[in-house]
Amino acid sequence: MKKNMWNPWHGCHKYSEGCLNCYMFAFDKERKIDSNKVHLTKDYNLPLKKDRKGEYQIKDGEQISTCLTSDFFIEEADKWREEIWNIIRQRKNVHFNLFTKRVDRITSCIPSDWDRGYENVTIVLTAENQRTADERLPIFLNIPIKHRAVTVSPMLEMIDISKYLKTKKIEEVYCSGENYSNARICDYEWVKALSEQCKQNNVRFVFFSTGSKFKKDGKLFYIPYNKSKEQAHKANLDYLN
Ligand code: SF4
């Protein structure tokens, strides 16, 4: 299934430990853009854009990762979000993965017809270490959401989320190391332990990327960005239930 990216707004504020080396801040700095200014992008209506044949550029059955250079529930986007929900409602056959760390904002930002959640929406919560997992996941699991996923990215330490997986309310877990020059280490043993937790609870697990500094058997490997997905795949830790 084709996966697309959609950033209806751009810009964010550093929020927790995982944000320390946020790539969006690094890229914006090179282009002399102030990342703390959240602005609507020219792609805010991407799922409704059509090609020359009058067909949607993003086809039915495809997925869209949404808000990779911001946070779907960031405060500054409150004034635009209703229009975005409206776009999501119009593309019922496209699946939207909405990324956030700001779990405490979800309830006040869901639309009036949300009920138990939209069938075509997965909310993907980031939890990069045990502290953020224990703070965010209990809130996340208590919000009515049809499809939930968790991304441990960048994975900063060994974490145990078994008790949250046991609830059967999380459909999928992703994990990645950190990329680029200031990257913190991601350890194979941490990823393996998380993969095991998912396997024991029959939750799909995808090790998406090793990050730039990957430790295995006590050795530190420096992985170029364009190889980090391939290396993660070779680690053979995915659990595709
Ligand atoms: S929440 Fe995401 S986009 Fe925002 S600063 Fe943190 S890592 Fe960057």
Residues whose N, C-alpha, C, O or C-beta is under 5 A from the ligand:
A	BS01	SF4	C12 H13 K14 Y15 G18 C19 C22 L68 T69 S70 D71 K101
